Amino acid sequence: QVQLVESGGGLVQPGGSLRLSCATSRSISSTYAMDWYRQAPGKQRESVARITNGGSTNYADSVKGRFTIARDNAKNTVYLQMNSLKPEDTAAYYCHVDLGARGHVWGQGTQVTVSS
């Protein structure tokens, strides 16, 4: 059974940085595209960043130039480096993988709060 476990969230001041980690239970990060999503209170969950198994990346316009998604296949971990954080980045961040016929898997989420 595939599991995703996020960590690295917390409280940070505007302009600060955080790095989120998503540990996978198997080496799925090297086989499947992996995503980071976020959901702010009262808002729909939105895609933030994606990395394909080939290493291609894409980002939501709101985070381009500030966030970087990367993965370490040896550690079965996907990262989201977040720089120049803004209050509007405050949300629960979720790791996600689409396993095709085996369905979608979500992590439990990690809270990021950007506030002075």
C-alpha positions as CSV (number, residue, x, y, z in Angstrom):
1,Q,0.0,0.0,0.0
2,V,1.4,3.4,-1.0
3,Q,1.6,6.0,1.7
4,L,2.7,9.6,1.5
5,V,3.9,11.5,4.6
6,E,4.5,15.2,4.6
7,S,6.6,17.2,7.0
8,G,8.3,20.5,7.2
9,G,5.4,22.9,7.7
10,G,5.3,25.6,10.3
11,L,5.0,29.3,11.1
12,V,7.2,31.6,9.1
13,Q,7.4,35.4,8.6
14,P,6.7,37.0,5.3
15,G,9.7,36.7,3.1
16,G,10.9,33.6,4.8
17,S,11.5,30.1,3.6
18,L,10.4,26.6,4.3
19,R,11.1,23.2,2.8
20,L,8.4,20.6,2.7
21,S,9.2,16.9,2.4
22,C,7.0,14.1,1.1
23,A,8.3,10.6,2.0
24,T,6.8,7.8,-0.1
25,S,6.5,4.2,1.1
26,R,7.9,2.8,-2.0
27,S,10.0,4.0,-4.9
28,I,6.9,5.6,-6.6
29,S,8.5,9.0,-6.9
30,S,10.8,7.7,-9.6
31,T,7.9,6.0,-11.5
32,Y,5.1,8.5,-11.3
33,A,4.5,12.2,-11.5
34,M,4.3,13.7,-8.1
35,D,2.4,16.8,-7.1
36,W,2.0,19.3,-4.3
37,Y,-1.4,20.8,-3.7
38,R,-2.6,23.3,-1.1
39,Q,-5.9,24.3,0.4
40,A,-6.5,27.5,2.3
41,P,-9.5,27.8,4.7
42,G,-12.7,28.3,2.7
43,K,-11.0,27.7,-0.6
44,Q,-10.7,24.8,-3.0
45,R,-7.6,22.7,-3.1
46,E,-5.3,23.9,-5.8
47,S,-2.3,22.5,-7.6
48,V,1.0,24.2,-6.7
49,A,3.7,22.2,-8.4
50,R,4.4,19.0,-10.3
51,I,7.4,16.9,-11.1
52,T,7.2,14.1,-13.7
53,N,9.1,10.8,-13.6
54,G,11.3,12.4,-16.3
55,G,12.1,15.3,-14.0
56,S,10.1,18.0,-15.9
57,T,8.4,20.5,-13.6
58,N,5.6,23.0,-13.7
59,Y,4.2,25.4,-11.3
60,A,1.1,27.5,-10.6
61,D,1.6,31.1,-11.7
62,S,1.2,32.3,-8.2
63,V,4.4,30.4,-7.0
64,K,6.6,30.6,-10.1
65,G,10.0,31.9,-9.3
66,R,9.5,31.3,-5.6
67,F,8.9,27.6,-5.2
68,T,10.9,24.7,-6.4
69,I,9.9,21.0,-6.6
70,A,12.5,18.4,-6.6
71,R,12.9,14.7,-5.7
72,D,15.5,12.4,-4.3
73,N,14.9,8.9,-5.7
74,A,17.4,7.3,-3.4
75,K,15.4,8.6,-0.4
76,N,12.0,8.1,-2.0
77,T,11.3,11.7,-1.2
78,V,9.8,14.7,-3.0
79,Y,10.5,18.2,-1.8
80,L,9.0,21.6,-2.1
81,Q,11.3,24.5,-1.4
82,M,9.3,27.6,-0.7
83,N,11.1,31.0,-0.7
84,S,9.9,34.6,-0.4
85,L,6.7,33.3,1.3
86,K,3.7,35.6,1.4
87,P,0.7,35.6,3.7
88,E,-1.4,34.3,0.8
89,D,0.7,31.1,0.8
90,T,-0.9,30.2,4.1
91,A,-2.6,26.8,3.6
92,A,-2.4,23.1,4.3
93,Y,-0.1,21.5,1.8
94,Y,-0.6,18.0,0.5
95,C,1.5,15.6,-1.4
96,H,-0.3,13.6,-4.2
97,V,0.3,10.9,-6.7
98,D,-2.0,9.5,-9.4
99,L,-1.4,5.8,-9.7
100,G,-3.7,5.5,-12.7
101,A,-5.9,2.4,-12.3
102,R,-4.9,2.1,-8.7
103,G,-6.3,5.5,-7.9
104,H,-5.1,8.6,-6.2
105,V,-3.1,8.8,-3.0
106,W,-2.9,11.8,-0.7
107,G,-0.8,12.6,2.3
108,Q,-2.2,13.8,5.5
109,G,-1.1,17.4,4.9
110,T,1.2,19.8,6.6
111,Q,0.2,23.3,7.7
112,V,2.1,26.3,6.5
113,T,1.3,29.7,8.1
114,V,3.0,32.9,6.9
115,S,2.4,35.7,9.3
116,S,4.3,38.4,11.1
